[in-house]
Amino acid sequence: MSTSSKAPPGHFKILYFGPAENHTSKSSEDLPAPLPIAKLFSTLEEKYGGIKANLLESCLITVNLEYVDIPENENDEGMVIQEGDEVAIIPPVSSG
């Protein structure tokens, strides 16, 4: 369940948690849809240099509260993030 508002038409909502929020200086934003899941990391890398190697490669990703795998090759066919979807960047969690 999200506390953020829905994305405007033609966009999806992306939520940033922990270090991802620190790196982007945002808790969420709207990005244009549709977007192949394989291009999510490169899209974010263009906006926030260094985020891929420093953060995204160790994070989990959800789309509409379902965990998804990011293909290593941007040309791989896979799911497409659609208008109105909610994507979350979830950093590694340690237990104590």
Contact map, one row per residue, 1 for C-alpha under 8 A:
111000000000000000000000000000000000000000000000000000000000000000000000000000000000000000000000
111110000000000000000000000000000000000000000000000000000000000000000000000000000000000000000000
111110000000000000000000000000000000000000000000000000000000000000000000000000000000000000000000
011111000000000000000000000100000000000000000000000000000000000000000000000000000000000000000000
011111100000000000000000000000000000000000000000000000000000000000000000000000000000000000000000
000111110001100000000000000000000000000000000000000000000000000000000000000000000001000000000000
000011111011100000000000000001000000000000000000000000000000000000000000000000000011000000000000
000001111111000000000000000001000000000000000000000000000000000000000000000000000001000000000000
000000111110000000000000000000000000000000000000000000000000000000000000000000000011000000000000
000000011111000000000000000000011100000000000000000000000000000000000000000000000011000000000000
000000111111100000000000000001111100000000000000000000000000000000000000000000000111000000000000
000001110111110000000000000001111000000000000000000000000000000000000000000000001111111000000000
000001100011111000000000000111100000000000000000000000000000000000000000000000000001111000000000
000000000001111100000000000111100000000000000000000000000000000000000000000000000000011110000000
000000000000111110000000001110000000000000000000000000000000000000000000000000000000011110000000
000000000000011111011001011100000000000000000000000000000000000000000000000000000000000111000000
000000000000001111111000001000000000000000000000000000000000000000000000000000000000000111100000
000000000000000111111100000000000000000000000000000000000000000000000000000000000000000001100000
000000000000000011111110000000000000000000000000000000100000000000000000000000000000000000100000
000000000000000111111111000000000000000000000000001000100000000000000000000000000000000011100000
000000000000000111111111111100000000000000000000000000000000000000000000000000000000000000000000
000000000000000001111111110000000000000000000000000000000000000000000000000000000000000000000000
000000000000000000111111100000000000000000000001001000000000000000000000000000000000000000000000
000000000000000100011111111000000000000000000001000000000000000000000000000000000000000000000000
000000000000000000001111111000000000000000000000000000000000000000000000000000000000000000000000
000000000000000100001101111110000000000000000000000000000000000000000000000000000000000000000000
000000000000001110001001111110000000000000000000000000000000000000000000000000000000000000000000
000100000000111100001000011111000000000000000000000000000000000000000000000000000000000000000000
000000000000111000000000011111100000000000000000000000000000000000000000000000000000000000000000
000000110011110000000000000111110000000000000000000000000000000000000000000000000000000000000000
000000000011110000000000000011111000000000000000000000000000000000000000000000000000000000000000
000000000111000000000000000001111110000000000000000000000000000000000000000000000010000000000000
000000000111000000000000000000111110000000000000000000000000000000000000000000001110000000000000
000000000110000000000000000000011111000000000000000000000000000000000000000000011110000000000000
000000000000000000000000000000011111101100000000000000000000000000000000000000011100000000000000
000000000000000000000000000000000111111100000000000000000000000000000000000011111000000000000000
000000000000000000000000000000000011111100000000000000000000000000000110000001111000000000000000
000000000000000000000000000000000001111110000000000000000000000000000111111111000000000000000000
000000000000000000000000000000000011111111100000000000000000000000000000010000000000000000000000
000000000000000000000000000000000011111111110000000000000000000000000000000000000000000000000000
000000000000000000000000000000000000011111111000000100010000000000000000000000000000000000000000
000000000000000000000000000000000000001111111100000100000000000000000000000000000000000000000000
000000000000000000000000000000000000001111111110000000000000000000000000000000000000000000000000
000000000000000000000000000000000000000111111111101100000000000000000000000000000000000000000000
000000000000000000000000000000000000000011111111111100000000000000000000000000000000000000000000
000000000000000000000000000000000000000001111111100000000000000000000000000000000000000000000000
000000000000000000000000000000000000000000111111100000000000000000000000000000000000000000000000
000000000000000000000011000000000000000000011111111000000000000000000000000000000000000000000000
000000000000000000000000000000000000000000011111111100000000000000000000000000000000000000000000
000000000000000000000000000000000000000000001001111111000000000000000000000000000000000000000000
000000000000000000010010000000000000000000011001111111110000000000000000000000000000000000000000
000000000000000000000000000000000000000011011000111111111000000000000000000000000000000000000000
000000000000000000000000000000000000000000000000011111111000000000000000000000000000000000000000
000000000000000000000000000000000000000000000000011111111000000000000000000000000000000000000000
000000000000000000110000000000000000000000000000001111111110000000000000000000000000000000100000
000000000000000000000000000000000000000010000000001111111111000000000000000000000000000010100000
000000000000000000000000000000000000000000000000000111111110000000000000000000000000000000000000
000000000000000000000000000000000000000000000000000000111111000000000000000000000000000000110000
000000000000000000000000000000000000000000000000000000111111100000000000000000000000000011110000
000000000000000000000000000000000000000000000000000000010111110000110000000000000000000011110000
000000000000000000000000000000000000000000000000000000000011111000111100000000000000001111000000
000000000000000000000000000000000000000000000000000000000001111111110000000000000000011111000000
000000000000000000000000000000000000000000000000000000000000111111110000000000001000111100000000
000000000000000000000000000000000000000000000000000000000000011111000000000000000000111000000000
000000000000000000000000000000000000000000000000000000000000011111100000000000000000011100000000
000000000000000000000000000000000000000000000000000000000000011111110000000000000000000000000000
000000000000000000000000000000000000000000000000000000000001111011111000000000000000000000000000
000000000000000000000000000000000000000000000000000000000001111001111100000000000000000000000000
000000000000000000000000000000000000000000000000000000000000100000111110000000000000000000000000
000000000000000000000000000000000000110000000000000000000000100000011111000000000000000000000000
000000000000000000000000000000000000110000000000000000000000000000001111110101000000000000000000
000000000000000000000000000000000000010000000000000000000000000000000111110100000000000000000000
000000000000000000000000000000000000010000000000000000000000000000000011111100000000000000000000
000000000000000000000000000000000000011000000000000000000000000000000011111100000000000000000000
000000000000000000000000000000000000010000000000000000000000000000000000111110000000000000000000
000000000000000000000000000000000000010000000000000000000000000000000011111111000000000000000000
000000000000000000000000000000000001010000000000000000000000000000000000001111100000000000000000
000000000000000000000000000000000001110000000000000000000000000000000010000111110000000000000000
000000000000000000000000000000000001100000000000000000000000000000000000000011111000000000000000
000000000000000000000000000000000111100000000000000000000000000000000000000001111100000000000000
000000000001000000000000000000001111100000000000000000000000001000000000000000111110100000000000
000000000011000000000000000000001110000000000000000000000000000000000000000000011111100000000000
000000101111000000000000000000011100000000000000000000000000000000000000000000001111100000000000
000001111111100000000000000000000000000000000000000000000000000000000000000000000111110000000000
000000000001100000000000000000000000000000000000000000000000001100000000000000001111111000000000
000000000001111000000000000000000000000000000000000000000000011110000000000000000001111100000000
000000000001111000000000000000000000000000000000000000000000111110000000000000000000111110000000
000000000000011110000000000000000000000000000000000000000000111010000000000000000000011111000000
000000000000011110010000000000000000000000000000000000010011110000000000000000000000001111100000
000000000000000111010000000000000000000000000000000000000011110000000000000000000000000111110000
000000000000000011110000000000000000000000000000000000110111000000000000000000000000000011111000
000000000000000000000000000000000000000000000000000000000111000000000000000000000000000001111100
000000000000000000000000000000000000000000000000000000000000000000000000000000000000000000111110
000000000000000000000000000000000000000000000000000000000000000000000000000000000000000000011111
000000000000000000000000000000000000000000000000000000000000000000000000000000000000000000001111
000000000000000000000000000000000000000000000000000000000000000000000000000000000000000000000111
